[in-house]
Amino acid sequence: MDSKTLSLPRLNQLNPTLESTALKLMEEAGELAQVIGKYRGLSGEQIKMDLEVIKLEIARELLDVAQTAVTMMFVMEEQFGVDIESALQEHHNKLERKGYLSGQPK
C-alpha cells in the first residue's frame, strides 16, 4: 500500500487560543465546502472555472483546514499539556485496528 506523510509547520507570529483556533477551523472548513459546492454546482450556479483551477483551489482550501488543525494540536500541546506524540500513536493504532492501514479489519 502507498503511504504518504504530510508535515505542516508550527506557525510563527501567532498567539492562538483553543477558541480562536476552533473558530478558524470552522471558517476554513466552510471555505472548503464552498469551493466544493461551487465545483458541484450546488448553489445553482453554472460552473465557470476550469477543472484544473477548481482542483487546485480545493487542494489549497484543504491545506488551510489541515494547517489550522495542526495549529490546534500545537495549542493543545502548549496550553493544555497534551502529549501529541502519544495521541498520534493512539490514533495510528486506532486506524490499524479499524483496518484503514492494513487493509484488513482486526
Buried (B, 14 or more C-beta within 10 A) or exposed (E): EEEEEEEBEEEEEEEBEEEBBBEBBEEBBEBBEBBBEBBEEEEEEEEEEEEEEBEEBBEEBBBBBBBBBBBBBBBBBEEEEBEEEEEEEEEEEEEBEEEEBEEEEE
